[in-house]
Each structure stands twice: as structure tokens, then as C-alpha cells.
């Protein structure tokens, strides 16, 4: 477990708390009107869909991730200009996403046209996608048309989610490697927004810890508010 007083952890907790309170504000009344049976069905549906999607995407991950590789490559080129990037799947079963970078100019102690390879586990990509569509599949709606709209909304959301995570992690790992190679480069780029975003979004996650703390804080505030109303 990371230090709760670290800035990136505090920011993650704050973001999670804001999201939870926003959802509570916009959908809290709607959820309060749902029956326990409906909520239970949504939870069961989420568990089934999450498991099924995770297995399906894992089994066919090579075909699924291949669809996103051109887009992810475009994002990497959008966020940096130090190298030309090529993304591919590595490993016998495509368990790794590989970034092959050819330097456009000298970076740190590396010369132009130097080739670098960076790898991340493809589960970083798969689990986020499975979670997104599981939520959309299990969200309580009454009509099939509403469900279809949610699933169609999942397409741009999947692109946004993929663009904000996987390319940032790969490019951030390269940025970290550059810093380790050259102290002068480290001094000039240690406050890079790319590294800040990578640590915030991907650094071993720790999102479960943040969600629990945010929910706990929200529950305490609601308890205090309820107590004040009773006294009033």
C-alpha cells in the first residue's frame, strides 16, 4: 500500500471522491427508487458480464487489441516528438504490448536512430475495457433502446479510456528510461506532465484503495448530515 500522504495518492482519492459524489448527485435519487430486486439483478448481471467479457477479451485479445494499435500509435505520436513509434503484440499469446521507438534525434545519451523497445502487460488494456463495458451492460435501464444507446456510447468511451492510459504508460516508461540515463535530462524533465499523468493513472493502480477511502469519507459525511437533520 502506498503512502496516503503522497500527492499522487491524495489526487487519486480526490478524483475518486468527486466522481462518486457526482454520480450520487445525478443518479442518487434514481437509485433510491430502484427496488432491491432490480439492484440485485444489476449486480449479478455485472458479475456475469465482467467475468464473461474478461475471458472473451483475454482469449481473443490479439484480435481485439490489434484494432486499437493504429489509434494508440497515433496518440503516442501526438504526445511526444522524440521518436517514431510502432506498436505490436509480443509473446506467444500476445500477453505483452510492445512499443518499438526509433529516435528522431539525440535524447539523453542515445544517438539519433537508436532503437528502443518497451513492454507492458496487455492486461493493463484488457481489464479497463472489460470493466467499462461491464458497467454499460449492467446499468439499470428499462428499455432495450436505452441499453443499445449505452453500448454505442461505449465505443467513444473505449477509445478515450484507451488513449488516456496505455499510450501514456508506454511513453512514460520511455521518459523514465531517458531520465535514468542522463542526469542533465532528468533535471530538465523531472516535472514532465507525461510522468505525472502516468503515475496518477497507472502507477500500480491503487484505485481500489482510493475508492474504498472515498466511499468511507462519503459515508461519514452522509452520517454527519443525517445526524444534523435529526437534531434540527
Secondary structure, DSSP 8 states (H G I E B T S, - for coil): ---TTSHHHHHHHHHHHHHHHHHHHHHHHHHHHS-HHHHHHHHHHHHHHHHHHHHHHHHTHHHHHHHHHHHHHHHHHHH--SEEEEEEEESTTS-EEEEEEEESS-BTTB-TT-EEEEEEETHHHHHHHHHHHHHHHHS--SSHHHHHHHHHHHHHHHHHHHHHHHHHHHHHHHHHHHHHH-HHHHHHHTT-HHHHHHHHHTTT--HHHHHHHHHHHHHHHHHHHHHHHHH-
